[in-house]
Amino acid sequence: MRVAPQITLDEKERGVLQRWSRGRSTPARLVLRAKIVLLAAKGKQNKDIALALEVDRSIVGRWRCRFAQHGLAGIETDAPRGGRKPTKRNRLAQLIIKKTTKETPPNATHWSTRSLAKKLGVSQSMVHRVWKANGLKPHLSRTFKVSNDPHFVAKLIDVVGLYLDPPEHALVLCADEKSQIQALDRTQPSLPLKKGRCGTMTHDYKRNGTTTLFAALDVAEGRLIGQCMNRHRHQEWIKFLKLIDTETPTELDLHLIVDNYATHKHPKVKSWLKRHPRFHIHFTPTSSSWLNLVERWFREITDKRIRRGTFRNVKQLQQAITDYIDEHNEEPKAFKWTAKAERILQKVRRARAVLDKMQTE
């Protein structure tokens, strides 16, 4: 008489299985196997587990035995399948990979499984399997930009040095403008969030004007100095610098990290800075906005207050931004910079090496 093996779990195995059994992104087959093992560990018989999970009894027995023999690894991966090896796919795999990565179709920017299958005279499913096995996703792309600033290294070390080792008796502020913030109103009322349904809003909208947010983030404390203005010329930038001057202790030097926008280098701005020697400007390298921590704060206000907001006029938009800043400053939280300059430079060198190689090929 065949007897099902007894299942005993330690704390680590039980935790992993419970996570798998509840995971929304966990493959369904792994969820089922985890539930089988958890029920088996409670002393349930195979027939009872099969009835509870509405599966065949042989399936329960198979994964119960696999776990008893190999542990978590036994149910996480599928057992080798029988049948003949896919010789045709293996023979054509390199050709499919080469076509996908080195060539493009004459009437499109990238291949689809159908277009490449038609080109090579193979099945669409074969192309799909080869792409999946090699992690190829021609329909997806990511944006990037490697800075060509000739003074990239010096500027990078300067900015990162301010983050990791700020000067004494001084404030480090990350300053920038978030321009062209649109006051958008939806054409129809939105439906609220409710149980079983997400909130909705119309895809179209009505433009009611724009505003520009000038912001300076205190790196040490996370406090933000902000002001909305209608334009973002050098006149508005000088006005914002005056606001920073009045909002910060007069006995402290101010080190401002800013980008290379022409407004920040205007002759009248330079003249104003000469008359206010406690201001020290540090420029980020070109195409390196990610070095400015205020950009991280801009992303937060966009996600939490602006993108899904409805505003009938610019005044409403500006008030919403001001309220968000005031609430943020009640309990400010600093963004901690951890990446060292050398680590960033290593990534940049690798990226440039790849680009140079592609240009020579």
Buried (B, 14 or more C-beta within 10 A) or exposed (E): EEEBEEBEBEEEBEEBBBEBBEEEEEEEEBBBBBBBBBBBBEEBEBEBBBEEBEBEBEBBBBBBBBBBEEBBEBBBEEEEEEEEEEEEBEEBBEEBBEBBEEEEBEEEEBBBBEBBBEBBEBEBEBBBBBBEEEEBEBEEEEEEEBBEBEEBBEBBBBBBBBBEEEEEEBBBBBBBBBBEBBBBBBEEEEEEEEEEEEEEBEEEBEEBBBBBBBBBBBBEEBBBBBBBBEEBEBBBBBEBBEBBBEEBEEEEBBBBBBBBBEBBEBEEBEEBBEEEEBBBBBBBBBBBBEBBBBBEBBEEBBEEBBEEBBBEEBBBBBEBBBEBBEEBBEEEEEBEBEEBBEEBBEEBEEBEEEEEEEEEE
